[in-house]
């Protein structure tokens, strides 16, 4: 990207051709510049749409996995938490009030989740009513505090067009790097913790613990 006025940037393709001239026994370079701003912005918009869940605006499963793996394969800046968040009894909302209301509940859930999370947290939809939040933490206790606040924030009533449904969430938590340094490993551990939360009655959280 280049600018001509110091503030407005646009995409430019620059092709350079280097050749040796026998005439003066020196190397020359010929450059060709073309403004490709419109083309590039369409390309980036297509990539953005492919990485974004259409209903909620958060990352798709593939994009979530790619981005988290990208963070984990580099030099880690401290510790990270990997939350799997599952909306409790979500099938009930669809069965009682229909899929349009169910979609409304999903969007309401995501809006609350976005407001709760920090700007640099990675939020992805990895299933119909299953989401991932990945971000930095101070320590395990920090992850627990965050999960407790999250469960409280999402324990709410969804109301729309005369329909009403009680929403809550179950959360499974894995920590990086101690529980793994890949999306697959963290997902595996957090999923096990999630099932422990459900076994305890849902509407809560569990941090994965290694079995001795």
DOLO-976955 format. One record per atom (N, C-alpha, C): residue number from 0; atom name; x, y, z. Coordinates in nm, 2 decimals. Layout:
<atoms>
  num  atomo       X       Y       Z
  NUM     CA       X       Y       Z
...
</atoms>
This chain:
<atoms>
  num  atomo       X       Y       Z
    0      N    0.09   -0.12    0.00
    0     CA    0.00    0.00    0.00
    0      C    0.09    0.12    0.00
    1      N    0.05    0.22   -0.07
    1     CA    0.12    0.35   -0.08
    1      C    0.03    0.47   -0.06
    2      N    0.09    0.58   -0.04
    2     CA    0.01    0.70   -0.03
    2      C    0.07    0.82   -0.10
    3      N   -0.01    0.91   -0.15
    3     CA    0.04    1.02   -0.22
    3      C    0.03    1.15   -0.14
    4      N   -0.06    1.14   -0.03
    4     CA   -0.08    1.26    0.05
    4      C   -0.05    1.24    0.19
    5      N    0.00    1.12    0.23
    5     CA    0.04    1.10    0.37
    5      C   -0.07    1.04    0.45
    6      N   -0.19    1.03    0.40
    6     CA   -0.30    0.99    0.49
    6      C   -0.39    0.88    0.41
    7      N   -0.41    0.90    0.29
    7     CA   -0.50    0.81    0.21
    7      C   -0.41    0.70    0.14
    8      N   -0.43    0.58    0.18
    8     CA   -0.35    0.47    0.12
    8      C   -0.43    0.39    0.02
    9      N   -0.36    0.34   -0.08
    9     CA   -0.42    0.25   -0.18
    9      C   -0.32    0.14   -0.22
   10      N   -0.38    0.03   -0.27
   10     CA   -0.30   -0.08   -0.32
   10      C   -0.24   -0.06   -0.45
   11      N   -0.11   -0.08   -0.47
   11     CA   -0.04   -0.07   -0.59
   11      C    0.04   -0.19   -0.62
   12      N    0.03   -0.25   -0.74
   12     CA    0.12   -0.36   -0.78
   12      C    0.24   -0.30   -0.86
   13      N    0.36   -0.34   -0.82
   13     CA    0.48   -0.30   -0.88
   13      C    0.56   -0.42   -0.93
   14      N    0.57   -0.43   -1.06
   14     CA    0.65   -0.54   -1.12
   14      C    0.78   -0.48   -1.16
   15      N    0.89   -0.55   -1.13
   15     CA    1.03   -0.50   -1.16
   15      C    1.10   -0.61   -1.25
   16      N    1.16   -0.56   -1.35
   16     CA    1.24   -0.65   -1.44
   16      C    1.38   -0.60   -1.44
   17      N    1.47   -0.69   -1.41
   17     CA    1.62   -0.66   -1.41
   17      C    1.68   -0.73   -1.53
   18      N    1.76   -0.65   -1.60
   18     CA    1.83   -0.71   -1.71
   18      C    1.97   -0.65   -1.73
   19      N    2.06   -0.72   -1.79
   19     CA    2.20   -0.68   -1.81
   19      C    2.21   -0.62   -1.95
   20      N    2.27   -0.51   -1.96
   20     CA    2.29   -0.44   -2.09
   20      C    2.43   -0.46   -2.14
   21      N    2.45   -0.52   -2.25
   21     CA    2.58   -0.53   -2.31
   21      C    2.63   -0.40   -2.36
   22      N    2.54   -0.31   -2.39
   22     CA    2.58   -0.18   -2.45
   22      C    2.66   -0.10   -2.35
   23      N    2.62   -0.09   -2.23
   23     CA    2.70   -0.01   -2.13
   23      C    2.76   -0.10   -2.02
   24      N    2.74   -0.23   -2.03
   24     CA    2.80   -0.33   -1.94
   24      C    2.75   -0.30   -1.79
   25      N    2.62   -0.28   -1.78
   25     CA    2.56   -0.25   -1.65
   25      C    2.42   -0.31   -1.64
   26      N    2.38   -0.32   -1.51
   26     CA    2.25   -0.38   -1.48
   26      C    2.14   -0.27   -1.48
   27      N    2.03   -0.29   -1.55
   27     CA    1.92   -0.20   -1.55
   27      C    1.79   -0.26   -1.49
   28      N    1.70   -0.17   -1.44
   28     CA    1.58   -0.22   -1.39
   28      C    1.46   -0.14   -1.45
   29      N    1.37   -0.21   -1.50
   29     CA    1.25   -0.15   -1.56
   29      C    1.13   -0.19   -1.46
   30      N    1.05   -0.09   -1.42
   30     CA    0.94   -0.11   -1.33
   30      C    0.81   -0.06   -1.39
   31      N    0.71   -0.14   -1.36
   31     CA    0.57   -0.11   -1.41
   31      C    0.48   -0.10   -1.29
   32      N    0.41    0.01   -1.27
   32     CA    0.32    0.03   -1.16
   32      C    0.17    0.03   -1.20
   33      N    0.09   -0.04   -1.13
   33     CA   -0.06   -0.04   -1.16
   33      C   -0.14   -0.03   -1.03
   34      N   -0.23    0.06   -1.03
   34     CA   -0.33    0.08   -0.92
   34      C   -0.43   -0.04   -0.92
   35      N   -0.42   -0.12   -0.82
   35     CA   -0.51   -0.24   -0.81
   35      C   -0.59   -0.23   -0.68
   36      N   -0.62   -0.11   -0.64
   36     CA   -0.69   -0.09   -0.51
   36      C   -0.83   -0.15   -0.51
   37      N   -0.91   -0.13   -0.61
   37     CA   -1.04   -0.19   -0.62
   37      C   -1.04   -0.34   -0.62
   38      N   -0.95   -0.39   -0.70
   38     CA   -0.94   -0.54   -0.71
   38      C   -0.90   -0.60   -0.58
   39      N   -0.80   -0.54   -0.51
   39     CA   -0.75   -0.59   -0.39
   39      C   -0.85   -0.58   -0.27
   40      N   -0.93   -0.47   -0.27
   40     CA   -1.03   -0.46   -0.17
   40      C   -1.14   -0.56   -0.18
   41      N   -1.18   -0.59   -0.31
   41     CA   -1.27   -0.70   -0.33
   41      C   -1.22   -0.83   -0.29
   42      N   -1.09   -0.86   -0.31
   42     CA   -1.03   -0.98   -0.27
   42      C   -1.03   -1.00   -0.12
   43      N   -1.00   -0.89   -0.05
   43     CA   -0.99   -0.89    0.10
   43      C   -1.13   -0.91    0.16
   44      N   -1.23   -0.84    0.09
   44     CA   -1.37   -0.86    0.14
   44      C   -1.42   -1.00    0.12
   45      N   -1.38   -1.06    0.01
   45     CA   -1.42   -1.20   -0.01
   45      C   -1.35   -1.29    0.09
   46      N   -1.23   -1.27    0.13
   46     CA   -1.16   -1.35    0.23
   46      C   -1.22   -1.32    0.37
   47      N   -1.26   -1.20    0.39
   47     CA   -1.32   -1.17    0.52
   47      C   -1.46   -1.24    0.54
   48      N   -1.54   -1.24    0.43
   48     CA   -1.67   -1.31    0.43
   48      C   -1.65   -1.46    0.45
   49      N   -1.55   -1.52    0.39
   49     CA   -1.52   -1.66    0.40
   49      C   -1.48   -1.70    0.54
   50      N   -1.42   -1.60    0.61
   50     CA   -1.37   -1.63    0.75
   50      C   -1.48   -1.60    0.86
   51      N   -1.59   -1.54    0.81
   51     CA   -1.69   -1.49    0.91
   51      C   -1.82   -1.57    0.90
   52      N   -1.87   -1.61    1.02
   52     CA   -2.00   -1.67    1.02
   52      C   -2.11   -1.57    0.99
   53      N   -2.19   -1.61    0.89
   53     CA   -2.29   -1.51    0.83
   53      C   -2.39   -1.46    0.93
   54      N   -2.44   -1.55    1.02
   54     CA   -2.54   -1.51    1.11
   54      C   -2.49   -1.42    1.23
   55      N   -2.37   -1.46    1.28
   55     CA   -2.33   -1.39    1.40
   55      C   -2.21   -1.29    1.38
   56      N   -2.14   -1.30    1.27
   56     CA   -2.03   -1.21    1.25
   56      C   -1.90   -1.24    1.32
   57      N   -1.90   -1.36    1.39
   57     CA   -1.77   -1.40    1.45
   57      C   -1.70   -1.50    1.35
   58      N   -1.59   -1.55    1.39
   58     CA   -1.51   -1.63    1.30
   58      C   -1.58   -1.77    1.28
   59      N   -1.56   -1.83    1.16
   59     CA   -1.60   -1.96    1.13
   59      C   -1.51   -2.06    1.21
   60      N   -1.55   -2.19    1.21
   60     CA   -1.46   -2.29    1.28
   60      C   -1.33   -2.29    1.21
   61      N   -1.32   -2.30    1.08
   61     CA   -1.19   -2.31    1.01
   61      C   -1.10   -2.19    1.04
   62      N   -1.16   -2.07    1.03
   62     CA   -1.09   -1.95    1.06
   62      C   -1.04   -1.94    1.20
   63      N   -1.13   -1.98    1.30
   63     CA   -1.09   -1.98    1.44
   63      C   -0.97   -2.07    1.46
   64      N   -0.98   -2.19    1.40
   64     CA   -0.86   -2.29    1.42
   64      C   -0.74   -2.23    1.36
   65      N   -0.74   -2.18    1.24
   65     CA   -0.63   -2.12    1.18
   65      C   -0.56   -2.01    1.26
   66      N   -0.65   -1.92    1.31
   66     CA   -0.59   -1.80    1.38
   66      C   -0.53   -1.84    1.51
   67      N   -0.60   -1.93    1.59
   67     CA   -0.55   -1.97    1.72
   67      C   -0.42   -2.05    1.70
   68      N   -0.41   -2.14    1.60
   68     CA   -0.29   -2.21    1.57
   68      C   -0.18   -2.12    1.54
   69      N   -0.21   -2.01    1.47
   69     CA   -0.11   -1.91    1.43
   69      C   -0.05   -1.84    1.55
   70      N   -0.13   -1.82    1.65
   70     CA   -0.09   -1.76    1.78
   70      C    0.00   -1.86    1.85
   71      N   -0.05   -1.98    1.86
   71     CA    0.02   -2.08    1.95
   71      C    0.15   -2.13    1.89
   72      N    0.17   -2.12    1.76
   72     CA    0.30   -2.17    1.70
   72      C    0.41   -2.06    1.71
   73      N    0.37   -1.94    1.76
   73     CA    0.47   -1.84    1.77
   73      C    0.52   -1.83    1.92
   74      N    0.59   -1.72    1.95
   74     CA    0.64   -1.70    2.08
   74      C    0.53   -1.65    2.17
   75      N    0.49   -1.73    2.27
   75     CA    0.37   -1.70    2.35
   75      C    0.41   -1.58    2.45
   76      N    0.31   -1.49    2.46
   76     CA    0.33   -1.38    2.55
   76      C    0.25   -1.41    2.68
   77      N    0.30   -1.50    2.76
   77     CA    0.23   -1.53    2.88
   77      C    0.14   -1.65    2.86
   78      N    0.02   -1.66    2.94
   78     CA   -0.07   -1.77    2.93
   78      C   -0.20   -1.73    2.86
   79      N   -0.27   -1.83    2.81
   79     CA   -0.39   -1.81    2.74
   79      C   -0.50   -1.91    2.79
   80      N   -0.62   -1.87    2.77
   80     CA   -0.73   -1.96    2.81
   80      C   -0.81   -1.99    2.68
   81      N   -0.86   -2.11    2.67
   81     CA   -0.94   -2.16    2.56
   81      C   -1.07   -2.20    2.62
   82      N   -1.18   -2.13    2.59
   82     CA   -1.31   -2.16    2.64
   82      C   -1.39   -2.22    2.53
   83      N   -1.46   -2.34    2.56
   83     CA   -1.57   -2.38    2.48
   83      C   -1.70   -2.35    2.55
   84      N   -1.78   -2.28    2.48
   84     CA   -1.91   -2.23    2.55
   84      C   -2.03   -2.29    2.47
   85      N   -2.11   -2.36    2.54
   85     CA   -2.22   -2.43    2.49
   85      C   -2.35   -2.38    2.55
   86      N   -2.45   -2.34    2.47
   86     CA   -2.57   -2.28    2.52
   86      C   -2.65   -2.40    2.57
   87      N   -2.69   -2.39    2.70
   87     CA   -2.77   -2.50    2.76
   87      C   -2.90   -2.52    2.70
   88      N   -2.94   -2.65    2.67
   88     CA   -3.07   -2.69    2.63
   88      C   -3.12   -2.60    2.51
   89      N   -3.03   -2.57    2.42
   89     CA   -3.07   -2.48    2.31
   89      C   -3.18   -2.54    2.22
   90      N   -3.18   -2.67    2.21
   90     CA   -3.28   -2.74    2.13
   90      C   -3.42   -2.70    2.18
   91      N   -3.43   -2.68    2.31
   91     CA   -3.56   -2.65    2.37
   91      C   -3.62   -2.52    2.31
   92      N   -3.53   -2.42    2.29
   92     CA   -3.57   -2.29    2.24
   92      C   -3.63   -2.31    2.10
   93      N   -3.57   -2.39    2.02
   93     CA   -3.62   -2.42    1.88
   93      C   -3.75   -2.49    1.89
   94      N   -3.75   -2.59    1.97
   94     CA   -3.87   -2.68    1.98
   94      C   -3.99   -2.60    2.03
   95      N   -3.97   -2.52    2.13
   95     CA   -4.09   -2.45    2.19
   95      C   -4.13   -2.33    2.11
   96      N   -4.04   -2.26    2.05
   96     CA   -4.07   -2.13    1.99
   96      C   -4.03   -2.12    1.84
   97      N   -3.97   -2.22    1.78
   97     CA   -3.94   -2.22    1.64
   97      C   -3.80   -2.17    1.61
   98      N   -3.75   -2.19    1.49
   98     CA   -3.61   -2.17    1.46
   98      C   -3.58   -2.02    1.44
   99      N   -3.68   -1.94    1.41
   99     CA   -3.66   -1.79    1.40
   99      C   -3.62   -1.74    1.53
  100      N   -3.70   -1.78    1.63
  100     CA   -3.67   -1.74    1.77
  100      C   -3.53   -1.79    1.82
  101      N   -3.50   -1.92    1.78
  101     CA   -3.37   -1.98    1.81
  101      C   -3.26   -1.90    1.75
  102      N   -3.27   -1.85    1.63
  102     CA   -3.17   -1.77    1.57
  102      C   -3.16   -1.64    1.64
  103      N   -3.27   -1.58    1.69
  103     CA   -3.26   -1.46    1.76
  103      C   -3.18   -1.48    1.89
  104      N   -3.20   -1.60    1.96
  104     CA   -3.13   -1.62    2.08
  104      C   -2.98   -1.64    2.06
  105      N   -2.94   -1.70    1.94
  105     CA   -2.80   -1.71    1.91
  105      C   -2.74   -1.57    1.89
  106      N   -2.81   -1.48    1.82
  106     CA   -2.76   -1.35    1.80
  106      C   -2.75   -1.27    1.93
  107      N   -2.85   -1.29    2.01
  107     CA   -2.85   -1.22    2.14
  107      C   -2.73   -1.27    2.23
  108      N   -2.71   -1.40    2.22
  108     CA   -2.60   -1.46    2.30
  108      C   -2.46   -1.40    2.25
  109      N   -2.45   -1.39    2.12
  109     CA   -2.32   -1.34    2.06
  109      C   -2.30   -1.19    2.09
  110      N   -2.41   -1.11    2.09
  110     CA   -2.39   -0.97    2.12
  110      C   -2.35   -0.95    2.27
  111      N   -2.40   -1.03    2.36
  111     CA   -2.36   -1.03    2.50
  111      C   -2.21   -1.08    2.51
  112      N   -2.18   -1.18    2.44
  112     CA   -2.04   -1.23    2.44
  112      C   -1.94   -1.13    2.39
  113      N   -1.97   -1.06    2.28
  113     CA   -1.88   -0.96    2.23
  113      C   -1.86   -0.85    2.33
  114      N   -1.97   -0.81    2.39
  114     CA   -1.96   -0.70    2.49
  114      C   -1.87   -0.74    2.61
  115      N   -1.88   -0.87    2.64
  115     CA   -1.80   -0.92    2.76
  115      C   -1.66   -0.93    2.72
  116      N   -1.62   -0.98    2.60
  116     CA   -1.49   -1.01    2.57
  116      C   -1.41   -0.89    2.54
  117      N   -1.27   -0.90    2.55
  117     CA   -1.18   -0.79    2.51
  117      C   -1.17   -0.79    2.36
  118      N   -1.12   -0.67    2.32
  118     CA   -1.11   -0.65    2.17
  118      C   -1.01   -0.75    2.11
  119      N   -0.91   -0.79    2.18
  119     CA   -0.81   -0.89    2.12
  119      C   -0.85   -1.03    2.14
  120      N   -0.96   -1.06    2.21
  120     CA   -1.00   -1.20    2.22
  120      C   -1.05   -1.26    2.09
  121      N   -1.02   -1.38    2.06
  121     CA   -1.07   -1.45    1.94
  121      C   -1.20   -1.52    1.97
  122      N   -1.30   -1.49    1.90
  122     CA   -1.43   -1.55    1.92
  122      C   -1.47   -1.62    1.79
  123      N   -1.51   -1.75    1.80
  123     CA   -1.54   -1.83    1.69
  123      C   -1.67   -1.92    1.71
  124      N   -1.74   -1.94    1.61
  124     CA   -1.86   -2.03    1.62
  124      C   -1.81   -2.16    1.56
  125      N   -1.81   -2.27    1.64
  125     CA   -1.76   -2.40    1.59
  125      C   -1.87   -2.50    1.58
  126      N   -1.99   -2.46    1.61
  126     CA   -2.11   -2.55    1.59
  126      C   -2.23   -2.47    1.60
  127      N   -2.35   -2.53    1.59
  127     CA   -2.47   -2.45    1.59
  127      C   -2.49   -2.36    1.71
  128      N   -2.47   -2.42    1.83
  128     CA   -2.48   -2.34    1.95
  128      C   -2.35   -2.35    2.04
  129      N   -2.24   -2.38    1.97
  129     CA   -2.11   -2.40    2.04
  129      C   -2.01   -2.29    1.99
  130      N   -1.94   -2.23    2.09
  130     CA   -1.85   -2.12    2.05
  130      C   -1.72   -2.14    2.13
  131      N   -1.62   -2.07    2.07
  131     CA   -1.49   -2.07    2.14
  131      C   -1.44   -1.93    2.16
  132      N   -1.38   -1.90    2.28
  132     CA   -1.32   -1.77    2.31
  132      C   -1.18   -1.80    2.35
  133      N   -1.08   -1.74    2.29
  133     CA   -0.94   -1.76    2.32
  133      C   -0.87   -1.63    2.34
  134      N   -0.80   -1.62    2.46
  134     CA   -0.74   -1.49    2.49
  134      C   -0.64   -1.50    2.60
  135      N   -0.56   -1.40    2.62
  135     CA   -0.46   -1.40    2.73
  135      C   -0.53   -1.39    2.87
  136      N   -0.46   -1.45    2.96
  136     CA   -0.50   -1.45    3.10
  136      C   -0.37   -1.43    3.19
  137      N   -0.40   -1.39    3.31
  137     CA   -0.29   -1.37    3.41
  137      C   -0.24   -1.51    3.46
  138      N   -0.34   -1.59    3.49
  138     CA   -0.31   -1.73    3.55
  138      C   -0.44   -1.81    3.55
  139      N   -0.43   -1.93    3.60
  139     CA   -0.56   -2.01    3.61
  139      C   -0.67   -1.95    3.68
  140      N   -0.63   -1.88    3.79
  140     CA   -0.74   -1.81    3.87
  140      C   -0.80   -1.70    3.79
  141      N   -0.73   -1.64    3.70
  141     CA   -0.78   -1.53    3.62
  141      C   -0.88   -1.59    3.52
  142      N   -0.85   -1.71    3.47
  142     CA   -0.95   -1.78    3.38
  142      C   -1.07   -1.82    3.46
  143      N   -1.06   -1.86    3.58
  143     CA   -1.18   -1.90    3.66
  143      C   -1.27   -1.78    3.68
  144      N   -1.21   -1.66    3.72
  144     CA   -1.28   -1.54    3.74
  144      C   -1.36   -1.50    3.61
  145      N   -1.29   -1.51    3.50
  145     CA   -1.35   -1.47    3.37
  145      C   -1.46   -1.56    3.34
  146      N   -1.45   -1.69    3.36
  146     CA   -1.56   -1.78    3.34
  146      C   -1.68   -1.76    3.43
  147      N   -1.65   -1.73    3.55
  147     CA   -1.76   -1.71    3.65
  147      C   -1.84   -1.58    3.60
  148      N   -1.77   -1.48    3.56
  148     CA   -1.84   -1.35    3.52
  148      C   -1.92   -1.38    3.39
  149      N   -1.86   -1.46    3.30
  149     CA   -1.92   -1.49    3.17
  149      C   -2.05   -1.57    3.20
  150      N   -2.05   -1.67    3.28
  150     CA   -2.17   -1.75    3.31
  150      C   -2.28   -1.66    3.37
  151      N   -2.24   -1.57    3.45
  151     CA   -2.33   -1.47    3.51
  151      C   -2.39   -1.38    3.41
  152      N   -2.31   -1.33    3.32
  152     CA   -2.35   -1.24    3.21
  152      C   -2.45   -1.31    3.12
  153      N   -2.43   -1.44    3.09
  153     CA   -2.51   -1.51    2.99
  153      C   -2.63   -1.58    3.05
  154      N   -2.64   -1.57    3.18
  154     CA   -2.76   -1.63    3.25
  154      C   -2.87   -1.52    3.24
  155      N   -2.96   -1.53    3.14
  155     CA   -3.05   -1.43    3.11
  155      C   -3.18   -1.48    3.05
  156      N   -3.27   -1.39    3.03
  156     CA   -3.40   -1.42    2.96
  156      C   -3.40   -1.37    2.82
  157      N   -3.42   -1.45    2.72
  157     CA   -3.44   -1.40    2.58
  157      C   -3.59   -1.38    2.56
  158      N   -3.62   -1.26    2.51
  158     CA   -3.76   -1.23    2.48
  158      C   -3.76   -1.16    2.34
  159      N   -3.86   -1.21    2.26
  159     CA   -3.88   -1.15    2.13
  159      C   -4.01   -1.19    2.07
  160      N   -4.09   -1.09    2.03
  160     CA   -4.22   -1.11    1.97
  160      C   -4.31   -1.20    2.04
  161      N   -4.31   -1.18    2.17
  161     CA   -4.40   -1.26    2.26
  161      C   -4.34   -1.39    2.31
  162      N   -4.23   -1.43    2.25
  162     CA   -4.17   -1.56    2.30
  162      C   -4.06   -1.53    2.41
  163      N   -4.05   -1.62    2.50
  163     CA   -3.96   -1.60    2.61
  163      C   -3.89   -1.73    2.65
  164      N   -3.76   -1.73    2.67
  164     CA   -3.68   -1.85    2.70
  164      C   -3.56   -1.81    2.79
  165      N   -3.54   -1.90    2.90
  165     CA   -3.43   -1.88    2.99
  165      C   -3.30   -1.94    2.93
  166      N   -3.20   -1.85    2.92
  166     CA   -3.07   -1.89    2.86
  166      C   -2.97   -1.90    2.97
  167      N   -2.88   -2.00    2.95
  167     CA   -2.76   -2.01    3.04
  167      C   -2.66   -2.09    2.95
  168      N   -2.53   -2.10    3.00
  168     CA   -2.43   -2.16    2.93
  168      C   -2.35   -2.25    3.02
  169      N   -2.29   -2.35    2.95
  169     CA   -2.19   -2.44    3.01
  169      C   -2.05   -2.41    2.95
  170      N   -1.95   -2.41    3.03
  170     CA   -1.81   -2.37    2.98
  170      C   -1.71   -2.48    3.02
  171      N   -1.63   -2.52    2.92
  171     CA   -1.51   -2.60    2.95
  171      C   -1.39   -2.52    2.91
  172      N   -1.29   -2.53    3.00
  172     CA   -1.17   -2.45    2.98
  172      C   -1.04   -2.53    2.98
  173      N   -0.96   -2.50    2.88
  173     CA   -0.82   -2.55    2.88
  173      C   -0.73   -2.43    2.87
  174      N   -0.60   -2.45    2.92
  174     CA   -0.50   -2.34    2.93
  174      C   -0.38   -2.37    2.84
  175      N   -0.33   -2.27    2.78
  175     CA   -0.21   -2.28    2.70
  175      C   -0.10   -2.20    2.77
  176      N    0.03   -2.25    2.78
  176     CA    0.07   -2.37    2.70
  176      C    0.06   -2.50    2.78
  177      N    0.01   -2.50    2.91
  177     CA    0.02   -2.62    2.99
  177      C   -0.07   -2.74    2.94
  178      N   -0.18   -2.71    2.88
  178     CA   -0.26   -2.82    2.83
  178      C   -0.25   -2.84    2.68
  179      N   -0.16   -2.77    2.61
  179     CA   -0.14   -2.79    2.47
  179      C   -0.10   -2.66    2.40
  180      N   -0.04   -2.68    2.28
  180     CA   -0.01   -2.56    2.20
  180      C   -0.06   -2.58    2.05
  181      N   -0.19   -2.63    2.05
  181     CA   -0.26   -2.64    1.92
  181      C   -0.40   -2.63    1.94
  182      N   -0.48   -2.58    1.84
  182     CA   -0.62   -2.58    1.86
  182      C   -0.68   -2.72    1.89
  183      N   -0.63   -2.82    1.82
  183     CA   -0.68   -2.95    1.84
  183      C   -0.66   -3.00    1.98
  184      N   -0.55   -2.98    2.04
  184     CA   -0.52   -3.03    2.18
  184      C   -0.60   -2.95    2.28
  185      N   -0.61   -2.82    2.26
  185     CA   -0.69   -2.74    2.36
  185      C   -0.84   -2.77    2.35
  186      N   -0.88   -2.79    2.22
  186     CA   -1.02   -2.83    2.20
  186      C   -1.06   -2.96    2.27
  187      N   -0.97   -3.06    2.26
  187     CA   -0.98   -3.19    2.32
  187      C   -1.00   -3.18    2.47
  188      N   -0.91   -3.10    2.53
  188     CA   -0.91   -3.09    2.68
  188      C   -1.03   -3.00    2.73
  189      N   -1.06   -2.89    2.66
  189     CA   -1.17   -2.81    2.70
  189      C   -1.30   -2.88    2.68
  190      N   -1.31   -2.97    2.58
  190     CA   -1.43   -3.05    2.56
  190      C   -1.46   -3.14    2.67
  191      N   -1.35   -3.21    2.72
  191     CA   -1.37   -3.29    2.83
  191      C   -1.42   -3.22    2.96
  192      N   -1.36   -3.10    2.98
  192     CA   -1.40   -3.01    3.09
  192      C   -1.55   -2.97    3.07
  193      N   -1.59   -2.94    2.95
  193     CA   -1.73   -2.90    2.92
  193      C   -1.82   -3.01    2.96
  194      N   -1.79   -3.14    2.93
  194     CA   -1.88   -3.25    2.97
  194      C   -1.89   -3.27    3.12
  195      N   -1.78   -3.23    3.19
  195     CA   -1.79   -3.23    3.34
  195      C   -1.88   -3.13    3.39
  196      N   -1.88   -3.01    3.32
  196     CA   -1.98   -2.91    3.36
  196      C   -2.12   -2.95    3.34
  197      N   -2.15   -3.02    3.23
  197     CA   -2.28   -3.07    3.20
  197      C   -2.32   -3.18    3.30
  198      N   -2.23   -3.26    3.34
  198     CA   -2.26   -3.37    3.44
  198      C   -2.29   -3.31    3.57
  199      N   -2.24   -3.19    3.60
  199     CA   -2.26   -3.12    3.73
  199      C   -2.39   -3.04    3.73
  200      N   -2.46   -3.04    3.62
  200     CA   -2.59   -2.97    3.61
  200      C   -2.60   -2.85    3.52
  201      N   -2.49   -2.83    3.45
  201     CA   -2.49   -2.71    3.35
  201      C   -2.48   -2.58    3.42
  202      N   -2.49   -2.47    3.34
  202     CA   -2.49   -2.33    3.39
  202      C   -2.37   -2.31    3.48
  203      N   -2.25   -2.34    3.43
  203     CA   -2.13   -2.32    3.51
  203      C   -2.00   -2.35    3.43
  204      N   -1.89   -2.37    3.49
  204     CA   -1.77   -2.39    3.42
  204      C   -1.68   -2.49    3.49
  205      N   -1.59   -2.55    3.41
  205     CA   -1.49   -2.64    3.47
  205      C   -1.36   -2.62    3.40
  206      N   -1.25   -2.62    3.47
  206     CA   -1.11   -2.61    3.41
  206      C   -1.06   -2.75    3.40
  207      N   -1.00   -2.79    3.29
  207     CA   -0.95   -2.92    3.27
  207      C   -0.84   -2.95    3.36
  208      N   -0.83   -3.07    3.42
  208     CA   -0.73   -3.12    3.51
  208      C   -0.67   -3.25    3.45
  209      N   -0.54   -3.25    3.45
  209     CA   -0.47   -3.38    3.40
  209      C   -0.50   -3.49    3.51
  210      N   -0.53   -3.61    3.46
  210     CA   -0.55   -3.72    3.55
  210      C   -0.41   -3.79    3.58
  211      N   -0.39   -3.82    3.70
  211     CA   -0.26   -3.88    3.74
  211      C   -0.27   -4.03    3.71
</atoms>
